[in-house]
């Protein structure tokens, strides 16, 4: 996961997040280099049996908080927060710096 909550080249507020038919797609306007990327869509990620999200470093703490904790409907979710396997298992691997802003009720081991 990136500091903006992106996963698999799926960036916040990007039109690719709305893709409902394709399993693989491309972008030509990535907000981070390189601008051109190929990526799985949320359709394929959320169809997986097992999904792991890995994040390290305090620059990703706010994005992890937005993805994991219930922020209400006022804030748009970051892409990592939209990763929710339909029948599979989601596991987060975070270091203490990333987990530092998570709500107390969230259980993570370091």
C-alpha positions in Angstrom: 0.0 0.0 0.0 1.2 3.5 -0.8 1.0 6.6 1.4 -2.1 7.6 -0.5 -3.8 4.2 0.1 -3.2 3.0 -3.4 -2.9 -0.7 -4.1 -1.9 -2.5 -7.3 -1.7 0.8 -9.2 -5.2 1.6 -8.2 -5.0 5.2 -7.1 -7.5 7.3 -5.1 -10.2 9.0 -7.2 -9.1 7.3 -10.4 -11.6 6.1 -12.9 -10.1 2.6 -12.9 -11.6 2.1 -9.5 -15.0 2.0 -11.2 -14.1 -0.8 -13.7 -16.7 -3.6 -13.3 -16.1 -5.8 -16.3 -12.3 -6.2 -16.9 -9.9 -8.2 -14.7 -6.8 -6.4 -16.0 -6.5 -2.8 -17.2 -4.0 -0.1 -17.8 -3.6 3.5 -16.8 -1.6 6.2 -18.7 -1.9 9.0 -16.1 -0.5 7.5 -12.8 0.1 10.3 -10.2 3.4 8.6 -9.5 6.1 7.5 -11.9 5.9 5.6 -14.2 2.8 7.2 -15.7 1.8 4.1 -17.7 1.0 1.0 -15.8 -0.9 -2.3 -16.1 -2.9 -3.5 -13.1 -5.4 -5.9 -11.8 -8.8 -4.4 -11.1 -10.8 -4.5 -7.9 -12.9 -7.2 -9.6 -10.0 -9.6 -9.7 -8.5 -8.6 -6.4 -11.8 -9.0 -4.5 -12.3 -12.4 -6.2 -9.1 -13.8 -4.9 -9.1 -16.5 -2.2 -6.3 -14.8 -0.2 -5.3 -11.1 -0.4 -2.4 -9.6 1.6 -1.8 -5.8 2.0 1.7 -4.9 3.2 2.6 -1.5 4.5 5.6 -0.1 6.4 6.6 3.3 7.5 4.8 6.2 9.2 4.0 7.9 5.9 1.4 5.2 5.4 -0.2 5.5 8.9 -3.0 7.9 7.9 -3.9 5.8 4.8 -4.1 2.6 6.9 -6.3 4.4 9.4 -8.6 5.5 6.5 -8.7 2.0 5.0 -9.2 -0.1 8.2 -11.1 2.1 10.7 -14.7 3.1 10.2 -14.4 6.7 9.0 -18.1 7.2 8.3 -19.5 8.1 4.9 -18.1 11.6 4.8 -14.7 10.6 3.5 -14.2 8.6 0.3 -12.4 5.3 1.0 -8.9 4.9 -0.1 -8.4 2.0 -2.6 -6.9 -0.2 0.2 -10.2 0.2 2.1 -12.2 -1.1 -0.9 -10.2 -4.3 -1.0 -12.7 -6.7 0.5 -12.6 -10.3 -0.9 -16.1 -11.6 -1.5 -15.3 -15.2 -0.3 -11.6 -14.9 0.5 -9.4 -13.8 3.3 -7.8 -10.4 3.7 -4.6 -10.1 5.8 -2.8 -6.9 6.6 0.9 -6.9 7.4 1.8 -3.6 9.1 4.7 -2.4 11.1 4.2 -0.4 14.3 4.6 2.9 12.6 1.8 2.2 10.1 -0.5 0.8 12.8 0.1 3.8 15.1 -3.1 5.6 14.0 -5.5 2.7 14.0 -8.4 2.8 16.4 -7.8 1.0 19.7 -10.4 -1.6 18.9 -8.4 -2.8 15.9 -6.3 -5.9 16.6 -3.0 -6.1 14.9 0.2 -7.9 16.0 3.5 -6.3 15.3 
